Amino acid sequence: MKIVVTQQNINKGLRGSCSSDPVSLAMKEAGLCSPWVSPAHISWRSKSKDYTVPTPDEVLVFIKGFDNNVSVEPFEFELEEA
């Protein structure tokens, strides 16, 4: 599933939050429930099933930059259901 993190997600995202950061907001917009993004893993619920996958490198770089108040750009990534 392609997750698109938009400038609007970045503007509304909360630094230091695992559930209201720009990536989580983009996951919610993609229809995923209860997204949780951390440096180690990404979790969510879809179709009454829980998923957890390792955080992709591009997401890790983004959230570290965002949380440290570094200018970040919109991006997209593939989220594989494991």
N, C-alpha and C positions, 0 to 999 in steps of 0.2 A: 504494500500500500504506500502510495506517495504521500508524504506529509509536506505541506508548503507553509513555511514560516514567513509571514508577510510583515511589511513595515507596521501595519496596524497591530499585529501580535507583539512586535517589539515595543511599540509605544504603550501598550496596555499591560505588558508583562511586569511582574514584580521581581526585583533582584533578590536572590537568596531563597526563593520559593521553589519547592519541588512540584507544586501543583498549579501554580499561577504564573509560571515563567512563560516566555513566548512559545517554546516548543510544546508545552502542555496545552496552551490555548489553541495552537494549530491542530493538535491531536483531537481536541474537543470539537473543533470545526469540521474535522474529518469524520466525526461520528463515533469516536472512541470514548468510552466512559472511564472515569476515575484515572486519568493519566497521572503518572508520577515519574519525574525525570531526575535522575541523580547521576553523579559522575560514574558510578558503577553499572547502573542498569536503568532501563525504561520499563515501566509496568503500565498495564491498562486492562480494561474489561471490554469484551466484545462478544455479543451473542451468548451471554450468561457464562462466559469462560474467561478466566484470568490468564494473562500472558505476561512474561518477563523475558527480556532479551538484554544482552550487553549493550551499553550505550555506544552507538557508532562514533568513530573518531571525529567526524565533522560536527556532530552534535556536542560532543565533549568540548571541542575547541570553542564552539559558539557559546555554550552556557558558561564556560570559564571566563570568556571575554565579557559577556553580558553581566555576570555577577560582579566582575571587577571594574565595571563602568567604562569598559573599552568600547569604542564605536563598533557596532556589528551591522551586518547587511542581511537582508532577507535571503533565504536559501531554501532548498528542498532536499529531502533525503528519502530513501526507501526504508520502510519499517516492515521487517519480516516477522510474520507470526511464527513463533517457535513452538 
